[in-house]
Amino acid sequence: MRYEVRMPRLGETVDEVVLLEWMVEVGDQVDEGAELALVETDKVETEVPSPVAGTVAELTVSEDAEVNTGDVICVIET
C-alpha cells in the first residue's frame, strides 16, 4: 500500500517551510519515527519523522524547495 507523507504543521503560524536536505533515498527502508528530511522555518531547523514503516518509493519535493503544510513530500510503500 502506498502512503503519501504530507508536510505536518510545525507551529500555529507556520504554513511554509524550506526542505533543506533529504535524510533518505528512494529504496531505503524506514521505521516509523525515522527522520525523513530536514526542514527550516523562519525560526528553527527540524526533522520530519516518518509516520509509517516501509520503503521509500518516491521523493516528490526537491531540496531547497518551499513546501506548504499538507503538501505531499514523499511516498512510502508499506
C-alpha positions, 0 to 999 in steps of 0.5 A: 500500500502506498502512503503519501507523507504530507508536510505536518504543521510545525507551529500555529503560524507556520504554513511554509517551510524550506526542505533543506536536505533529504535524510533518505533515498528512494529504496531505503527502508524506514521505521516509523519515527525515522527522520525523513528530511530536514526542514527550516522555518523562519525560526528553527531547523527540524526533522520530519519523522516518518509516520509509517514503516516501509520503503521509500518509493518516491521523493516528490519535493526537491531540496531547497524547495518551499513546501506548504503544510499538507503538501505531499513530500514523499511516498512510502510503500508499506 
